Every structure is written in structure tokens, then in C-alpha cells.
Amino acid sequence: MNRHVSQKAPKAKKDPAYLRAVRTLPCVICDAFGERQNSPTTAHHWIMGRGSTRKTPDGQAIPLCDGHHQGTFDTSKTAIHREPKAWREAYGEDRDYIAVTQDKIERMEAFND
């Protein structure tokens, strides 16, 4: 008997400490574009160009205020989950902000050591 066995992609690596650190940072978009942050920072797992519905690793999350993330409380901004095309046109790819976020967190950790 020959069965077809499909292999699932590995689950994204969890890193709760990294997500906590991300939430302490200012919104990467407000910071980069000189906008006023009107809501708390949340951790956003990049979605542009990932090619699947699986969540990306926690260690690649970026800090976004609610206005730039979900737009639940702050509707004054372009929220990536509500208007991904407009968000991309205004700010570029969300994954382009991973390195700057990781760098900020590394500097925070070095400072705290």
C-alpha cells in the first residue's frame, strides 16, 4: 500500500521574551516617518510575501502601534491588516523593518547586561 504523506512546514519558533521586548519599543513606522504614536505598541508578525498563512517566527516580529497594525482603537492611520496595499505603498514591505527591530533589541539587551 503506497500512501501519500504530506509534510507540514515547521511551526514558527516561539520567543515570548523577544515579543515582550518588541512591545517596549515605539512603533517602527511612527518612529521612521515622524508620526505621533497614539496607541500602545503591539508585536506584528510580518505578512507581506510570506507565501502561506503560517505565522512567522516571534524573533522576526516588529513593533507597530494599533493604528499601523490592526486599526482597532486608532483609526487615524493606515493599518496593515485593514489596508495592506495602501500600507505597502506608504511604508514598504513590513519585513523590511525586521533588522532595525532586532538591532534595537540587541542594543537594549547589551545595555541591560
VENFEN-V472731 format. One record per pair of residues at least 24 apart in sequence whose ideal C-beta (glycine too) atoms are under 7 Angstrom apart, sorted by the first residue. I is the first residue (numbers start at 1). J is the second residue. If there is no record, write none. Layout:
{{I;J} {I;J}}
This chain:
{{9;52} {9;54} {12;54} {12;55} {12;56} {12;57} {12;58} {13;57} {13;58} {13;59} {14;58} {15;58} {15;59} {18;58} {18;59} {18;61} {18;105} {19;43} {19;58} {19;61} {21;105} {21;108} {22;61} {22;62} {22;63} {22;101} {23;63} {25;63} {25;101} {25;104} {26;63} {27;63} {27;64} {27;65} {27;68} {28;62} {28;63} {28;64} {28;97} {28;100} {28;101} {29;64} {29;68} {29;91} {30;65} {30;68} {37;65} {38;65} {38;67} {38;74} {38;76} {39;65} {39;66} {39;67} {39;73} {39;74} {40;65} {40;66} {41;65} {42;66} {42;69} {44;69} {44;80} {44;94} {46;94} {46;95} {46;98} {47;94} {48;84} {48;88} {48;93} {48;94} {48;95} {49;93} {49;95} {60;98} {62;94} {62;97} {62;98} {62;101} {63;101}}
